[in-house]
Each structure stands twice: as C-alpha cells, then as structure tokens.
Amino acid sequence: SGAETPARLVHWRDKPQQSDPCQLTIREHEGIVNAVAFSPCGKWVASGSDDMTIKICSAGTGEVKCTLTGHSGLVWSVAFSPDGTRVVS
C-alpha cells in the first residue's frame, strides 16, 4: 500500500510559527470558531464564529482582510463559491 500524506493542521489559538508552515493562527474572533473553509485558489480562509462574524484571512499569514457582520446568530458554516468570489454562511 502507498504511504499516507500527513494531514495539515490549523491552530486557531496559537501564534503562527515560522518553523511550521502548516500552522495558521487567526486571533481576531471574539468567540469560538465553528467553521473554516479555504478558497478554491488556496489564498484565503473564511472562518465563522460564535461572535456572529465571518473573517476572511490570508491563508499564508493569517492577517484578517475583512470582517463580515450582520448575522443574527452564531455562524455554524462557511463556504466559498466555486469561483472564489462569494462566501455563504
């Protein structure tokens, strides 16, 4: 049988470490993160939280590029459209 590819790990609580490019930290949420999704191009991560926001972040640095507000409750799921131009929750 073939060798398994190691899984990538995303830590949301710890600061990104230069020694491990597979870790990413997004500290901007004020609540528990319930959902994450990578954009089709792999450059962006959308995260939905108990703080009723979605954050769009750089997948490389974790820097928040924008915050989507207006939810009346917790954000339980997020997804990018196939072309990466829209986010749904």
Helices and strands as residue ranges (DSSP letters): E 33-38, E 44-49, E 54-58, E 64-68, E 79-80, E 87-88
